[in-house]
Amino acid sequence: MPSNAPYDAEEVRRQDIAHHFHPFTDFADFKKTGSMILGEAEGAYLTDSGGKRYLDGIGGLWCVNIGYGREEMAQAIAQQARQMVYYSSFGHHTSVPAAQLAAKLASLAPGPLNHIFYGTGGSMANDTAVRMIHFYFNRLGQPAKKKIITRHDGYHGSSYLTMSLTGVAFDHTGFDLVPGDLIHRVSSPNCYRRPDGMTEAEFLDYLCDEFVQKIEEIGPGNVAAFFAEPVMGAGGVIVPPKGYHSRFAEICREHGILYVADEVVTAFGRLGHFFASESVFGMVPDIITSAKGLTSAYAPLSATILSDEIYDVLSVPQAKGAMFTHGFTYSGHPVCCAAGLKNIEIMEREDICGHVRKVGPYFERRLKTLQDLPLVGDVRGSHFMLCVENVADKTTKELLPPEVSVGKRIAEACQKRGVLVRPIAHLNVLSPPLILTTGEIDRLVDVLREGILEVAGQLTAEGHKLS
Ligand SMILES: Cc1ncc(COP(=O)(O)O)c(C=O)c1O
C-alpha cells in the first residue's frame, strides 16, 4: 500500500500473526513470514500493502467471477443494508431479494430444480444436502437408505461432515472423520493417472464397473446419494472421461440413488454457463449445490437447489404442528441475496458466460504450450478452471518429494513477477476472474512459464533429476 494508506502495515502484520487464526495454513513459516496484506482490488488486479500490483490468477479462491471493485455491487449491498438489513427467514417471513433470487436461480438451474435453500458457503450447502437427503428417505419410509458415495480427491468442504465427504487424503491429516461407515469412496476419474494401457473409453467402463460394484457391496437399499463435482477442483482439476456424468447418473437412477452435483466452483460461469451439469455435461442431477460465484464473493451466500420431486416430499408436514427443522440464522440473508441478484444481472448484461465460452478455449490452448517445459507432466482443465501438474519424470509421471514444495515455489516465482497462481501440493491451479482478456491470459501464461523455468533450474542445481 502506498505511504498514504489508512493503516500501518507493520502493525496489521503483527495483529494478524498474533490473533488471526488462518484457515488452510502451513504453520511451519506463518509465524515468521506472516501473510501478504491485500489492501485494494480492481478488475482482475490486487494491490498489496507495499503498493505492488498483482494479476489474480486465482480469482480469490475460484470465486471472484465478475472481478473486484464493482461499484454497482457495493451500491446494491449498501442499499439493501440501509433498506432492510436482516430479518430471519425462518417460517413465514421473507425479504424481497431472497424471494427474487430464488426465482431467478430456479429459472437458471436445469428443468425440475426449482427450490432454493440458502446458506452462507459451499460446506453449508453440501451439509444441507446430506441432511435433506436423509430426511427425504426417512419420509419415504426407507430409513436404511443413508450411505453416501463420493470420490477420492473430491472436495466438498471443511465442516465436520463435508470434510468427511471430501476425498483429498492430505486434508484429513490429523483430523477425525465422521465415525462409522456413512461415507464410501470410489476412484477419482483422473485420466492422466489412469491405469497404463487403458483408453479413455475403457477407463470410463472401469469407473462405472467400480461404482456398480461399490453400490452392490453396500447394498442399493442402503445407498442414498452420490456426490460429485462436474470438474473436480481442489483435488487436482480433474475433467472426467467423456460421458462420465451421464453414465453415473444412469447408474444412480437404476439403483434409486440421488445424484448431487457439487457446483460450488463450476457454476456461475467458470465453465461458460450458469450451471455446468446440463449445459456442459448433458445430465440433470437431483440436487445442485452452489456458492462462491453466486455473489462473486461480494457476500457469503450458498444455494442448495432441489428438484420438485424432492421438495414435494420434504415440504409435506410430518405431523400436525410439526416443523421442518433445518436452517441457519443467515439463511437467505437479504444483503447477500441482493449481492447475488446484482451479480447475476451483471453477468447477464456483460454476457460473461459468453466471454468464457469464447476465451476459455484460447486459455486452454495457451496453457498447453507449457507442455514442452521440464517439470510439466500434464496441463488440464476446462475454460477458466485449469491446472498444471508438475512431475520429476514426464514419462513415468513420478512426483518430486513433497518437501520440495514445487507448486509453492513456482507460485512464489510468479508472485515475484506480479502474478498470483495457486499452489496445491505439486500442482499450480488457475481460476482467474472470468473477465480476463486474451492479453491478460498471455501474461499469466508467460509468467507461469518463467516461474516454472526458474524453479526447474533451481531444482536441477540442487541435484534433483528432472526428465
Ligand atoms: C467443490 C467445492 N465444494 C465445496 C466447497 C466448500 O465451500 P466453502 O469453502 O465455501 O465452504 C468448495 C470450496 O472450495 C469447493 O471447491
The ligand as an ORCA input file, in Angstrom:
! r2SCAN-3c Opt
* xyz 0 1
  C     -16.390    -28.086     -4.990
  C     -16.428    -27.426     -3.646
  N     -17.408    -27.724     -2.791
  C     -17.498    -27.145     -1.588
  C     -16.569    -26.213     -1.179
  C     -16.673    -25.606      0.179
  O     -17.052    -24.287      0.078
  P     -16.804    -23.296      1.299
  O     -15.325    -23.164      1.454
  O     -17.490    -22.045      0.843
  O     -17.456    -23.871      2.497
  C     -15.529    -25.855     -2.037
  C     -14.533    -24.876     -1.638
  O     -13.548    -24.633     -2.298
  C     -15.443    -26.489     -3.303
  O     -14.444    -26.231     -4.132
*
